């Protein structure tokens, strides 16, 4: 980030965007995790949800629900394995047919999460293996997140449609949809919304003269 900051100087009222080949985020464990733990706690607000399987130590894992905690964010975790026929990720079982236990981990261990973009200042976009349409939509998505002093929208990630290919909102939580508009219809927030009852009308949140 230091090199990017030197290359793109900040200017009042302007949003800086840097395109790079690849980026990853790292989520650090906030406390020791014993073997077989159904949850882990990470030190930052987490986006570790969805169908993506991530390497965590010697195993691949998927994350589901999450709850905030004074020391970080608790996320539900299960060990998974890839079906050699379908390619789908499935819960891994032990020799007795029970869920395979997550190995123990120490505080400070981290999970690497391949990221499409960082909504930082400057915004950083990964372009490897992405089409020009996906790159442009990702830039708009991260600008939608932007906060003062560079930006003013402060829009949140939403779940616009399932599957993702049918999504049209630029603030949909994942890449790959049509992503060409803001929705007037309130959409459910993608994160910190376990009951699915929190929504955002993003058209109305845009500041106008």
N, C-alpha and C positions, 0 to 999 in steps of 0.2 A: 504493500500500500504506500510505503514511503516513496518508492520510485514513481508510482502513478501520480501521487500528489505533486512531486517535483515536475512531472511532465505536463500536467494539466492544472494550471493555477486557478485557484478559486476566484470567482467574480460575483459580486453581489447581484442577486436576482437570477443567476444562471445555474442550471443543473448540469453537473459534469457526469459524463458517461464514458467508461473505458471498456473496450472490447479485448478480451484475452482468450487464450486457447482453452484453458480448463481451470476450474476452481473447485475447492472442497471446503466444507465446514467441519469443524471438530467439536463434538459434544463431550465434555469432561464429566466423569462421575463425581458427584458431590460427596459420596460416602462409600464405604466398603459394601459390596454386594455378595452375600453368601451364596453358595451353590444351591441351585433350585429356586432362587428368588423369582417370584412372579412379576416383580416390579424392579426398576432401577431408578435412581435419582440423578439427573444431570443438572449442571450449574446454571444453565441458561434456559430461557423460554424455548420450548422444543417444537420442531416441525417433524419429529420422527414419527410420522403416522403414514398410513397408506399401504400400498401393496409392495413397495420396494423392499427387497431383502438386502441387509447390510452385513458385512463381515465384522464380527465382534469377537476378538480373540480367535479361538479355534473353530467357532461356529458361525453360521448365518442366522440372523434373527429378523423378525418383523415386530413392529410396535403398533399398538392399537390406542386405547384410551390414555388420556393424560390428565393429571390434576396438579394445580399449583401448590407449592410448599414454601415455607419461609426460607429454605436454603436452596431452592431451585424448582425443578419440575419433575414429578414422578410420572413415569411412562410404563404402561403394561407391556411386557415383552414375552415372546415365545420363540423357541428355537425351531427353525424350519429347514427343510431339505427340498431340492429341486427334483420334480418328477422327470425321469429321463425320457419318458414318452411324450408328455404334453409340454414340458418346460415350465409348468406352473410350480409355484412355491407352496409347499404343504407342511403342516405341522409334523415335526420329526418325532418318532416314537422310540422308546427304549425296547429292550428285548421282551418286556412284559406287555407291550402295547400301550404303555403310559407315556404322557408327554415327556420328551427328553429334557432333563434339567439343564438350565443355563449354568455353565461353570462359574466358579467364584471369580470375582474381579475386585481390584483394589481401588480405593479413592484415588482419583487422578488418571485412571485408565480412560481412554477416550474412544469414541465411535466416529469414524470418518463418514461423512454424508456428502456424496457428490452433489454439487449445487449447480443450478442453472444460472443463478445471479445472486449478487449481494445488494440489498437496498441500502447501501452505505453512502458516504459522501467522499469521493465520487461513487456513483453506481458502477458496479462491475458486472459485466455480462460474459458468460462463457459461450464461445461460438463453435467449438469443435463439434462436428457431426450435426450441426443445426442448419436448417434452411434459412434463406434470407427472410422469409415470412415469419418464421419462429423467432429469429433475432429481433426483428422490428417489433413484434408483439411483446417480447420479453422486455424490451426497452420501455415501451408504454406501460407495462405492468409495474415495473420498478419505479418509474416516474409517478405512477399512481400512489405508491407507498410513500413518496418523498415527503419529508417534513422540513420545517424551517431550519436554517435560514435559506437553503437552496430551493425548497419546494413548498407547496402549500396544500396538497390534496389530502394526505393522510388516510388513504383508503385501505381497507383491510382485505386479506385473502378471503374469497367466498367460494362456496360450492355452487356453481352455476348450473351444471347439468351432468348427468351420467349416461353413458361413458363420456370421458373428457372430450372425445372427438366432436361431440354435439354442443360443447360449450361455446358461447359467443362473447361472454364478458371478458374484457382484458384483465380483470382481477380474479379470474378463476384460479384455483390453487395450483394447477398443474399446466405444463406446456402441452401443446398438441391439439388444442381446439381451434375453432375458427377465429376467436379472439379479436374481434374488430369493433367492439362497442362497449359502452357502459350501459348497464341495465337500469331502467326506471323501477322495474319490479323488485321489491326487496328480496335479497338473496341471503341464505343462511351463512353465517361466518364459518370458515373452515377450521379454525382453531379456538381452543378455550370455549367450546360450545358443546358439552357432552349431551345435553338434552335436545340440541338442534333448534332451540327456541330463539336464539339471538340472530337478528337479521340486520342488514344495512341497505338502505336506499342510496346507492352511490351516486345516482344522478343528482339527487337533492343535496348531497354533501359538497358538490363542487362550488367553490366561491365564485360569485359573479359580481361585476361592478354594480 
